[in-house]
Amino acid sequence: MAIQSNASTEEVVGAGIKLYSGLSNFSVIAVNPTMAELHALNIMVKQEPNYSVEFSGDEYFKLCFWIKNEDVTTRLEILTQSTPRLSQTGKHQWINNVGQSTWSLEEPTYDWWKTEGQRKAYSGEETLINFAKSWANVASGDDVYFETIDKIVRGDVSELQQLAKTLTGNEARLLIGVKDDKYQSVYTKYFGRVKPQRDDFFIKALNDEYGTFNADFNTDLIWGEHKSTAELITSDDKGNGEVKEDEDWV
């Protein structure tokens, strides 16, 4: 007989890579790195990353921010296109130099809208700017735009890589979840600042009509090892676990 046993109290099944979820502060350690650059960061991928992707016949360029805290290293991904973003009703998304964005058929004329640098926004640009606001801790009304945005959405991320070198001491507060029970996922509908720490803004975003997070996460938002919220099969579904007198047992 050959049975390599373990104590019943020892976890030997399902004890793979630890997954985390909740809110935590993260630094950016790389932007669209090569395989060699990832290996230098001890991220052992097996092939060169491909940052061009296709969905439903449309081509996208993927901005990949590798982020890290004391427990986990993962990536925040933003899909961009080199075409202006257009709504289903034909409205354009507009953006300006202070990171304001809005939807309008023509150039916006709202009282609160700043016209400096206004133009039609690229697909994915709003998400990129919102992340930059939090990561760089940009004050309200200050400039937050990329001089080479037309190149960034086409694959030249030099300006973002330079920003990552400049902001080595900065962090953004992010909500992390778990997808398919094995992948870390980053919420991109809202990005928080380290100070002031307003975690209630994440709750507000999650409750918004378009704020759904397509991942599982610790419902109290407290950072830690992930505890799945998937519904378990209850004992009622199994007949309460009782053995009935008329069941056949041999």
Backbone as CSV, one residue per row, in Angstrom:
resi,resn,N_x,N_y,N_z,CA_x,CA_y,CA_z,C_x,C_y,C_z
1,MET,0.844,-1.192,0.000,0.000,0.000,0.000,0.882,1.246,0.000
2,ALA,0.510,2.245,-0.843,1.284,3.487,-0.915,0.319,4.669,-0.839
3,ILE,0.124,5.192,0.357,-0.769,6.338,0.565,-0.006,7.399,1.337
4,GLN,0.276,8.498,0.671,0.989,9.591,1.339,-0.029,10.491,2.020
5,SER,-0.274,10.254,3.262,-1.343,10.932,3.990,-0.861,12.237,4.613
6,ASN,-1.836,13.064,4.974,-1.593,14.313,5.699,-2.630,14.436,6.798
7,ALA,-2.331,15.236,7.804,-3.284,15.472,8.885,-4.542,16.108,8.311
8,SER,-5.692,15.766,8.864,-6.968,16.287,8.366,-7.062,17.792,8.469
9,THR,-6.292,18.378,9.364,-6.327,19.831,9.566,-5.439,20.580,8.590
10,GLU,-4.691,19.838,7.761,-3.782,20.476,6.800,-4.477,20.649,5.460
11,GLU,-4.437,21.885,4.913,-5.077,22.157,3.627,-4.121,21.790,2.500
12,VAL,-4.514,20.801,1.704,-3.660,20.357,0.607,-4.351,20.478,-0.744
13,VAL,-5.641,20.759,-0.765,-6.402,20.913,-2.000,-6.859,22.359,-2.118
14,GLY,-6.676,22.941,-3.289,-7.114,24.311,-3.506,-6.227,25.342,-2.836
15,ALA,-5.020,24.949,-2.480,-4.111,25.868,-1.799,-3.098,26.426,-2.781
16,GLY,-3.591,26.993,-3.887,-2.707,27.531,-4.908,-2.347,28.973,-4.639
17,ILE,-2.341,29.772,-5.697,-1.999,31.185,-5.577,-3.066,31.907,-4.785
18,LYS,-2.650,32.717,-3.831,-3.607,33.481,-3.043,-4.205,34.597,-3.888
19,LEU,-5.508,34.780,-3.756,-6.209,35.851,-4.442,-6.714,36.848,-3.399
20,TYR,-6.708,38.115,-3.788,-7.094,39.184,-2.871,-8.207,40.018,-3.483
21,SER,-8.958,40.676,-2.624,-9.950,41.620,-3.118,-10.224,42.679,-2.057
22,GLY,-10.876,43.757,-2.499,-11.148,44.884,-1.613,-10.403,46.123,-2.066
23,LEU,-10.362,47.110,-1.188,-9.719,48.387,-1.496,-8.314,48.453,-0.911
24,SER,-7.370,48.930,-1.727,-5.999,49.071,-1.257,-5.283,50.112,-2.109
25,ASN,-4.158,50.613,-1.598,-3.336,51.578,-2.335,-2.296,50.830,-3.164
26,PHE,-2.133,51.273,-4.414,-1.211,50.606,-5.331,-0.291,51.615,-6.005
27,SER,0.937,51.192,-6.225,1.876,51.964,-7.033,1.946,51.340,-8.422
28,VAL,2.362,52.138,-9.395,2.533,51.644,-10.774,4.005,51.307,-10.970
29,ILE,4.281,50.079,-11.386,5.674,49.660,-11.534,6.095,49.517,-12.998
30,ALA,5.130,49.518,-13.917,5.480,49.417,-15.343,4.250,49.731,-16.187
31,VAL,4.506,50.206,-17.403,3.432,50.466,-18.366,3.784,49.764,-19.678
32,ASN,2.941,48.853,-20.100,3.158,48.078,-21.330,4.600,47.571,-21.451
33,PRO,5.075,46.841,-20.464,6.457,46.352,-20.499,6.641,45.194,-21.488
34,THR,7.880,44.985,-21.894,8.237,43.834,-22.712,8.360,42.603,-21.805
35,MET,8.511,41.445,-22.400,8.689,40.233,-21.613,9.951,40.322,-20.758
36,ALA,11.031,40.859,-21.326,12.273,40.996,-20.573,12.097,41.938,-19.385
37,GLU,11.355,43.018,-19.585,11.113,43.965,-18.496,10.242,43.340,-17.409
38,LEU,9.300,42.509,-17.807,8.468,41.803,-16.832,9.308,40.806,-16.034
39,HIS,10.186,40.093,-16.706,11.053,39.140,-16.006,11.940,39.859,-14.995
40,ALA,12.391,41.050,-15.350,13.218,41.831,-14.424,12.435,42.238,-13.179
41,LEU,11.119,42.297,-13.308,10.244,42.613,-12.170,9.773,41.342,-11.465
42,ASN,10.333,40.206,-11.863,9.970,38.902,-11.308,8.541,38.511,-11.660
43,ILE,8.062,38.993,-12.791,6.763,38.594,-13.333,7.063,37.666,-14.503
44,MET,6.932,36.379,-14.276,7.483,35.400,-15.203,6.458,34.962,-16.253
45,VAL,6.185,35.834,-17.202,5.317,35.478,-18.326,6.093,34.583,-19.283
46,LYS,5.351,33.824,-20.097,5.991,32.846,-20.977,6.161,33.328,-22.408
47,GLN,5.543,34.450,-22.745,5.682,34.965,-24.106,5.584,36.487,-24.109
48,GLU,5.988,37.064,-25.217,5.960,38.517,-25.352,4.508,39.015,-25.286
49,PRO,4.230,40.033,-24.468,2.857,40.540,-24.367,2.381,41.135,-25.689
50,ASN,1.095,40.933,-25.974,0.472,41.504,-27.163,-0.524,42.563,-26.709
51,TYR,-0.276,43.801,-27.070,-1.126,44.891,-26.598,-2.157,45.325,-27.639
52,SER,-2.240,44.622,-28.744,-3.282,44.873,-29.733,-4.306,43.748,-29.631
53,VAL,-5.571,44.113,-29.454,-6.612,43.106,-29.302,-7.789,43.437,-30.219
54,GLU,-8.614,42.442,-30.452,-9.781,42.624,-31.324,-11.021,42.090,-30.631
55,PHE,-12.086,42.889,-30.627,-13.370,42.477,-30.086,-14.458,42.827,-31.091
56,SER,-15.251,41.828,-31.446,-16.378,42.033,-32.369,-15.955,42.754,-33.651
57,GLY,-14.782,42.421,-34.129,-14.302,43.001,-35.371,-13.644,44.355,-35.247
58,ASP,-13.601,44.907,-34.033,-12.977,46.215,-33.814,-11.598,46.042,-33.188
59,GLU,-10.645,46.829,-33.658,-9.280,46.781,-33.138,-9.127,47.753,-31.972
60,TYR,-8.461,47.294,-30.917,-8.195,48.125,-29.740,-6.714,48.039,-29.386
61,PHE,-6.213,49.106,-28.768,-4.871,49.061,-28.191,-5.030,49.046,-26.676
62,LYS,-4.323,48.138,-26.035,-4.475,47.925,-24.595,-3.375,48.629,-23.817
63,LEU,-3.779,49.541,-22.939,-2.847,50.149,-21.991,-2.806,49.256,-20.761
64,CYS,-1.634,48.762,-20.431,-1.486,47.815,-19.327,-0.582,48.414,-18.249
65,PHE,-1.181,48.832,-17.153,-0.450,49.380,-16.013,-0.236,48.256,-15.001
66,TRP,1.002,47.851,-14.808,1.290,46.857,-13.771,1.347,47.579,-12.428
67,ILE,0.545,47.102,-11.489,0.401,47.755,-10.192,0.783,46.784,-9.077
68,LYS,1.175,47.351,-7.948,1.674,46.498,-6.868,1.383,47.109,-5.505
69,ASN,1.016,46.230,-4.546,0.986,46.623,-3.131,1.751,45.568,-2.351
70,GLU,1.574,45.518,-1.043,2.380,44.609,-0.229,2.013,43.141,-0.424
71,ASP,0.848,42.870,-1.023,0.385,41.493,-1.135,0.370,40.935,-2.549
72,VAL,0.128,41.783,-3.520,-0.122,41.252,-4.860,0.396,42.207,-5.936
73,THR,0.802,41.634,-7.044,1.146,42.379,-8.258,0.165,41.951,-9.338
74,THR,-0.506,42.907,-9.939,-1.487,42.595,-10.976,-1.481,43.715,-12.003
75,ARG,-2.473,43.745,-12.877,-2.458,44.767,-13.909,-3.831,45.426,-14.074
76,LEU,-3.777,46.699,-14.347,-4.946,47.504,-14.684,-4.926,47.719,-16.192
77,GLU,-5.990,47.309,-16.874,-6.019,47.394,-18.327,-7.085,48.382,-18.793
78,ILE,-6.716,49.226,-19.745,-7.625,50.198,-20.341,-7.568,50.023,-21.850
79,LEU,-8.706,49.753,-22.459,-8.765,49.598,-23.912,-9.002,50.950,-24.572
80,THR,-8.207,51.248,-25.586,-8.326,52.521,-26.293,-8.465,52.280,-27.795
81,GLN,-8.983,53.290,-28.465,-9.049,53.278,-29.925,-8.624,54.636,-30.447
82,SER,-8.127,54.649,-31.670,-7.655,55.901,-32.263,-8.779,56.648,-32.971
83,THR,-10.010,56.294,-32.633,-11.177,56.993,-33.182,-11.934,57.673,-32.057
84,PRO,-12.581,58.830,-32.319,-13.342,59.520,-31.279,-14.489,58.647,-30.769
85,ARG,-14.794,58.804,-29.491,-15.867,58.026,-28.879,-17.217,58.634,-29.245
86,LEU,-18.127,57.780,-29.660,-19.428,58.230,-30.136,-20.515,57.422,-29.438
87,SER,-21.570,58.110,-28.968,-22.670,57.427,-28.297,-23.610,56.817,-29.316
88,GLN,-24.520,55.976,-28.849,-25.485,55.347,-29.741,-26.443,56.360,-30.343
89,THR,-26.582,57.513,-29.676,-27.472,58.556,-30.199,-26.739,59.555,-31.075
90,GLY,-25.451,59.292,-31.362,-24.700,60.155,-32.267,-23.988,61.312,-31.610
91,LYS,-23.973,61.338,-30.273,-23.260,62.412,-29.583,-21.783,62.064,-29.450
92,HIS,-20.939,63.098,-29.493,-19.502,62.915,-29.301,-19.155,63.099,-27.824
93,GLN,-18.147,62.367,-27.382,-17.609,62.653,-26.058,-16.508,63.695,-26.219
94,TRP,-16.580,64.721,-25.385,-15.612,65.809,-25.427,-14.775,65.802,-24.162
95,ILE,-13.549,66.285,-24.289,-12.638,66.360,-23.149,-11.828,67.638,-23.264
96,ASN,-11.312,68.142,-22.133,-10.499,69.361,-22.176,-9.226,69.183,-21.355
97,ASN,-8.465,70.254,-21.215,-7.143,70.160,-20.580,-7.185,69.923,-19.078
98,VAL,-8.350,70.177,-18.434,-8.433,69.957,-16.986,-9.175,68.663,-16.660
99,GLY,-9.334,67.825,-17.673,-9.896,66.499,-17.437,-11.399,66.437,-17.340
100,GLN,-12.085,67.503,-17.713,-13.541,67.440,-17.764,-13.958,66.671,-19.020
101,SER,-15.053,65.942,-18.929,-15.582,65.255,-20.094,-17.096,65.373,-20.091
102,THR,-17.670,65.389,-21.279,-19.121,65.500,-21.426,-19.520,65.000,-22.799
103,TRP,-20.826,64.871,-23.008,-21.357,64.413,-24.279,-22.142,65.536,-24.940
104,SER,-21.915,65.720,-26.235,-22.602,66.790,-26.961,-22.454,66.563,-28.464
105,LEU,-23.477,67.006,-29.224,-23.394,66.907,-30.681,-22.347,67.862,-31.241
106,GLU,-22.318,69.057,-30.674,-21.369,70.090,-31.089,-20.470,70.451,-29.910
107,GLU,-19.588,71.424,-30.092,-18.709,71.853,-28.992,-19.562,72.278,-27.791
108,PRO,-19.227,71.791,-26.597,-20.029,72.088,-25.407,-20.074,73.586,-25.103
109,THR,-21.219,74.032,-24.592,-21.382,75.450,-24.235,-21.889,75.606,-22.803
110,TYR,-21.672,74.596,-21.959,-22.150,74.649,-20.580,-21.380,75.694,-19.783
111,ASP,-22.021,76.275,-18.777,-21.378,77.299,-17.944,-20.142,76.766,-17.231
112,TRP,-20.187,75.505,-16.817,-19.096,74.930,-16.039,-17.955,74.407,-16.927
113,TRP,-18.191,74.344,-18.202,-17.220,73.725,-19.122,-16.069,74.678,-19.439
114,LYS,-14.842,74.182,-19.320,-13.640,74.942,-19.671,-13.261,74.627,-21.125
115,THR,-13.108,75.650,-21.919,-12.880,75.438,-23.357,-11.421,75.171,-23.721
116,GLU,-10.494,75.449,-22.815,-9.075,75.287,-23.157,-8.756,73.827,-23.473
117,GLY,-8.266,73.594,-24.666,-7.881,72.254,-25.083,-9.041,71.341,-25.418
118,GLN,-10.236,71.901,-25.555,-11.387,71.037,-25.807,-11.281,70.362,-27.179
119,ARG,-11.689,69.108,-27.223,-11.667,68.330,-28.457,-12.460,67.053,-28.229
120,LYS,-12.692,66.340,-29.295,-13.375,65.051,-29.184,-12.433,64.031,-28.540
121,ALA,-12.955,63.289,-27.581,-12.141,62.326,-26.832,-12.026,61.007,-27.580
122,TYR,-10.874,60.382,-27.455,-10.690,59.043,-27.992,-11.391,58.026,-27.092
123,SER,-11.753,56.881,-27.652,-12.311,55.793,-26.852,-11.280,55.335,-25.819
124,GLY,-11.691,55.301,-24.565,-10.803,54.893,-23.480,-10.055,56.035,-22.829
125,GLU,-10.069,57.226,-23.452,-9.296,58.346,-22.918,-9.847,58.834,-21.584
126,GLU,-11.164,58.868,-21.425,-11.748,59.331,-20.162,-11.266,58.477,-18.992
127,THR,-11.268,57.153,-19.187,-10.799,56.250,-18.133,-9.331,56.501,-17.820
128,LEU,-8.513,56.700,-18.856,-7.093,56.986,-18.662,-6.899,58.274,-17.870
129,ILE,-7.634,59.323,-18.223,-7.502,60.602,-17.531,-7.962,60.485,-16.083
130,ASN,-9.056,59.771,-15.848,-9.542,59.604,-14.476,-8.523,58.855,-13.616
131,PHE,-7.866,57.860,-14.214,-6.826,57.157,-13.467,-5.645,58.083,-13.190
132,ALA,-5.263,58.874,-14.191,-4.145,59.804,-14.018,-4.429,60.826,-12.918
133,LYS,-5.668,61.289,-12.811,-6.046,62.241,-11.757,-5.745,61.675,-10.376
134,SER,-6.119,60.428,-10.174,-5.915,59.803,-8.868,-4.457,59.438,-8.636
135,TRP,-3.839,58.843,-9.628,-2.448,58.393,-9.515,-1.506,59.570,-9.305
136,ALA,-1.686,60.644,-10.074,-0.817,61.821,-9.955,-1.332,62.810,-8.913
137,ASN,-2.481,62.507,-8.294,-3.081,63.362,-7.265,-3.251,64.797,-7.778
138,VAL,-3.898,64.918,-8.931,-4.095,66.217,-9.580,-5.181,67.000,-8.853
139,ALA,-4.906,68.242,-8.525,-5.894,69.092,-7.855,-6.998,69.483,-8.827
140,SER,-8.190,69.696,-8.315,-9.326,70.079,-9.148,-9.017,71.378,-9.892
141,GLY,-9.223,71.356,-11.203,-8.983,72.541,-12.026,-7.591,72.639,-12.600
142,ASP,-6.676,71.749,-12.171,-5.320,71.759,-12.714,-5.252,70.925,-13.995
143,ASP,-4.207,71.171,-14.777,-4.056,70.457,-16.044,-3.872,68.963,-15.838
144,VAL,-4.534,68.183,-16.668,-4.331,66.734,-16.690,-4.670,66.249,-18.097
145,TYR,-3.663,66.241,-18.938,-3.829,65.758,-20.311,-2.478,65.250,-20.800
146,PHE,-2.514,64.498,-21.894,-1.294,63.930,-22.456,-1.011,64.582,-23.796
147,GLU,0.184,65.104,-23.938,0.550,65.805,-25.171,0.598,64.868,-26.367
148,THR,0.836,63.585,-26.108,0.964,62.619,-27.207,-0.202,61.631,-27.225
149,ILE,-1.378,62.071,-26.793,-2.505,61.149,-26.701,-2.818,60.492,-28.042
150,ASP,-2.617,61.226,-29.145,-2.878,60.639,-30.463,-1.917,59.491,-30.756
151,LYS,-0.717,59.527,-30.157,0.240,58.430,-30.310,-0.041,57.314,-29.300
152,ILE,-0.439,57.697,-28.095,-0.709,56.706,-27.049,-1.762,55.708,-27.497
153,VAL,-2.859,56.212,-28.075,-3.953,55.318,-28.470,-3.585,54.472,-29.696
154,ARG,-2.434,54.749,-30.291,-1.956,53.958,-31.439,-0.778,53.066,-31.066
155,GLY,-0.366,53.117,-29.773,0.660,52.176,-29.343,1.965,52.752,-28.841
156,ASP,2.162,54.057,-28.950,3.387,54.673,-28.443,3.115,55.199,-27.033
157,VAL,3.574,54.453,-26.018,3.271,54.802,-24.628,4.462,55.453,-23.916
158,SER,5.368,56.047,-24.665,6.565,56.650,-24.078,6.211,57.680,-23.003
159,GLU,5.191,58.495,-23.267,4.826,59.527,-22.293,4.299,58.911,-20.998
160,LEU,3.561,57.819,-21.105,3.060,57.136,-19.912,4.195,56.469,-19.147
161,GLN,5.139,55.899,-19.864,6.287,55.262,-19.208,7.142,56.290,-18.480
162,GLN,7.285,57.478,-19.066,8.021,58.540,-18.400,7.285,59.008,-17.156
163,LEU,5.949,59.069,-17.232,5.156,59.464,-16.066,5.324,58.464,-14.931
164,ALA,5.387,57.179,-15.269,5.577,56.147,-14.249,6.907,56.328,-13.525
165,LYS,7.936,56.760,-14.247,9.233,57.027,-13.609,9.159,58.251,-12.701
166,THR,8.367,59.242,-13.128,8.222,60.472,-12.340,7.427,60.221,-11.064
167,LEU,6.448,59.336,-11.138,5.517,59.121,-10.016,5.828,57.857,-9.226
168,THR,7.086,57.506,-9.101,7.448,56.271,-8.390,6.981,56.282,-6.936
169,GLY,6.842,57.455,-6.344,6.405,57.530,-4.946,4.911,57.684,-4.779
170,ASN,4.179,57.755,-5.874,2.725,57.966,-5.811,1.955,56.650,-5.829
171,GLU,0.750,56.709,-5.251,-0.140,55.562,-5.260,-1.557,56.014,-5.601
172,ALA,-2.336,55.084,-6.123,-3.764,55.299,-6.341,-4.510,54.260,-5.521
173,ARG,-5.705,54.617,-5.069,-6.523,53.671,-4.306,-7.461,52.970,-5.281
174,LEU,-7.398,51.636,-5.279,-8.111,50.853,-6.286,-8.942,49.745,-5.648
175,LEU,-10.013,49.391,-6.339,-10.840,48.263,-5.928,-10.455,47.053,-6.766
176,ILE,-10.076,45.990,-6.081,-9.625,44.769,-6.736,-10.652,43.661,-6.522
177,GLY,-10.897,42.892,-7.565,-11.805,41.762,-7.470,-11.177,40.507,-8.042
178,VAL,-11.964,39.460,-8.128,-11.499,38.177,-8.656,-12.468,37.733,-9.744
179,LYS,-11.913,37.348,-10.886,-12.717,36.917,-12.025,-12.470,35.438,-12.285
180,ASP,-13.562,34.707,-12.516,-13.485,33.276,-12.838,-12.742,32.483,-11.771
181,ASP,-12.765,32.986,-10.542,-12.148,32.299,-9.395,-10.630,32.130,-9.506
182,LYS,-9.993,32.829,-10.479,-8.545,32.630,-10.608,-7.774,33.839,-11.108
183,TYR,-8.478,34.908,-11.543,-7.776,36.080,-12.061,-8.090,37.314,-11.215
184,GLN,-7.069,38.104,-10.941,-7.299,39.397,-10.293,-7.847,40.373,-11.328
185,SER,-8.756,41.248,-10.909,-9.374,42.208,-11.813,-9.463,43.557,-11.112
186,VAL,-9.298,44.640,-11.879,-9.288,45.987,-11.305,-10.517,46.758,-11.779
187,TYR,-11.222,47.374,-10.848,-12.403,48.181,-11.157,-11.960,49.473,-11.828
188,THR,-12.578,49.805,-12.974,-12.141,50.982,-13.737,-13.210,52.066,-13.833
189,LYS,-14.328,51.906,-13.116,-15.377,52.925,-13.169,-15.110,54.054,-12.173
190,TYR,-14.206,53.813,-11.218,-13.829,54.858,-10.272,-12.441,54.551,-9.719
191,PHE,-11.618,55.585,-9.584,-10.287,55.465,-8.987,-10.196,56.445,-7.819
192,GLY,-9.679,55.975,-6.698,-9.611,56.812,-5.506,-8.225,57.382,-5.266
193,ARG,-8.185,58.334,-4.350,-6.916,58.943,-3.936,-6.529,58.421,-2.561
194,VAL,-5.233,58.429,-2.295,-4.754,58.014,-0.988,-5.225,58.997,0.085
195,LYS,-5.232,60.295,-0.282,-5.679,61.322,0.655,-6.395,62.434,-0.096
196,PRO,-7.648,62.757,0.275,-8.449,62.115,1.322,-8.948,60.756,0.862
197,GLN,-9.043,59.849,1.805,-9.483,58.499,1.493,-11.008,58.456,1.587
198,ARG,-11.672,58.487,0.431,-13.136,58.508,0.380,-13.649,57.215,-0.251
199,ASP,-13.669,56.176,0.546,-14.103,54.884,0.029,-15.600,54.864,-0.282
200,ASP,-16.344,55.810,0.288,-17.775,55.873,-0.010,-18.022,56.207,-1.484
201,PHE,-17.062,56.851,-2.125,-17.207,57.150,-3.551,-17.216,55.867,-4.391
202,PHE,-16.491,54.835,-3.921,-16.515,53.553,-4.623,-17.912,52.933,-4.516
203,ILE,-18.499,53.021,-3.340,-19.842,52.475,-3.139,-20.839,53.194,-4.038
204,LYS,-20.711,54.513,-4.115,-21.596,55.297,-4.986,-21.441,54.876,-6.441
205,ALA,-20.197,54.684,-6.878,-19.948,54.275,-8.260,-20.515,52.886,-8.540
206,LEU,-20.338,51.963,-7.601,-20.833,50.602,-7.780,-22.351,50.561,-7.871
207,ASN,-23.006,51.497,-7.203,-24.470,51.546,-7.219,-25.027,52.308,-8.418
208,ASP,-24.140,52.913,-9.196,-24.584,53.645,-10.373,-25.075,52.668,-11.446
209,GLU,-25.949,53.158,-12.302,-26.536,52.309,-13.345,-25.475,51.671,-14.223
210,TYR,-24.389,52.405,-14.480,-23.336,51.894,-15.355,-22.055,51.563,-14.578
211,GLY,-22.196,51.346,-13.269,-21.012,51.145,-12.444,-20.727,49.717,-12.048
212,THR,-21.359,48.769,-12.696,-21.193,47.363,-12.324,-19.737,46.908,-12.437
213,PHE,-19.311,46.112,-11.467,-17.978,45.517,-11.485,-18.156,44.050,-11.841
214,ASN,-17.669,43.648,-12.998,-17.829,42.277,-13.466,-16.770,41.369,-12.852
215,ALA,-16.793,41.324,-11.539,-15.861,40.483,-10.799,-16.423,40.286,-9.394
216,ASP,-15.914,39.291,-8.701,-16.322,39.018,-7.328,-15.355,39.730,-6.395
217,PHE,-15.863,40.287,-5.302,-14.980,40.983,-4.364,-15.563,40.939,-2.960
218,ASN,-14.702,41.134,-1.961,-15.158,41.152,-0.577,-16.193,42.261,-0.413
219,THR,-17.406,41.900,-0.044,-18.516,42.851,-0.062,-18.344,44.000,0.927
220,ASP,-17.536,43.809,1.964,-17.289,44.916,2.893,-16.190,45.851,2.390
221,LEU,-15.607,45.507,1.237,-14.545,46.268,0.575,-13.237,46.293,1.368
222,ILE,-13.179,45.587,2.472,-11.948,45.550,3.272,-10.918,44.682,2.561
223,TRP,-9.706,45.197,2.454,-8.652,44.490,1.748,-8.242,43.233,2.497
224,GLY,-8.061,42.155,1.754,-7.588,40.921,2.358,-7.722,39.763,1.390
225,GLU,-7.429,38.567,1.865,-7.596,37.391,1.025,-9.054,37.291,0.606
226,HIS,-9.250,36.933,-0.645,-10.596,36.936,-1.211,-11.473,35.849,-0.615
227,LYS,-12.699,36.232,-0.267,-13.704,35.288,0.205,-14.845,35.309,-0.802
228,SER,-15.030,34.218,-1.514,-16.011,34.170,-2.585,-17.416,34.435,-2.062
229,THR,-18.175,35.229,-2.824,-19.559,35.512,-2.456,-20.523,34.629,-3.239
230,ALA,-19.994,33.670,-3.981,-20.852,32.762,-4.748,-21.761,31.994,-3.800
231,GLU,-22.997,31.818,-4.222,-23.955,31.112,-3.382,-23.585,29.630,-3.301
232,LEU,-23.591,29.115,-2.095,-23.287,27.706,-1.893,-24.566,26.880,-1.984
233,ILE,-24.434,25.628,-2.342,-25.586,24.733,-2.336,-25.964,24.473,-0.889
234,THR,-27.175,24.786,-0.520,-27.606,24.640,0.873,-27.979,23.196,1.162
235,SER,-28.077,22.899,2.444,-28.457,21.543,2.836,-29.862,21.213,2.364
236,ASP,-30.747,22.241,2.236,-32.110,22.007,1.758,-32.108,21.429,0.345
237,ASP,-31.119,21.861,-0.465,-31.032,21.365,-1.830,-30.600,19.899,-1.863
238,LYS,-30.082,19.448,-0.749,-29.632,18.064,-0.658,-30.552,17.242,0.242
239,GLY,-31.781,17.691,0.437,-32.709,16.949,1.286,-32.373,17.065,2.742
240,ASN,-31.767,18.206,3.132,-31.397,18.469,4.526,-30.367,17.500,5.070
241,GLY,-29.794,16.704,4.184,-28.756,15.788,4.637,-29.272,14.634,5.466
242,GLU,-30.615,14.419,5.511,-31.182,13.371,6.333,-31.347,12.085,5.527
243,VAL,-31.204,10.967,6.169,-31.435,9.674,5.543,-32.854,9.243,5.868
244,LYS,-33.648,9.044,4.842,-35.031,8.640,5.056,-35.112,7.133,5.288
245,GLU,-36.161,6.729,6.039,-36.280,5.337,6.419,-36.520,4.429,5.226
246,ASP,-37.120,4.981,4.124,-37.425,4.120,2.997,-36.317,4.066,1.949
247,GLU,-35.151,4.694,2.264,-34.038,4.632,1.327,-33.360,3.286,1.437
248,ASP,-32.905,2.789,0.309,-32.218,1.499,0.278,-30.743,1.689,0.572
249,TRP,-30.228,1.022,1.546,-28.791,1.026,1.864,-28.321,-0.407,1.907
250,VAL,-27.316,-0.728,1.137,-26.828,-2.091,1.064,-25.458,-2.182,1.707
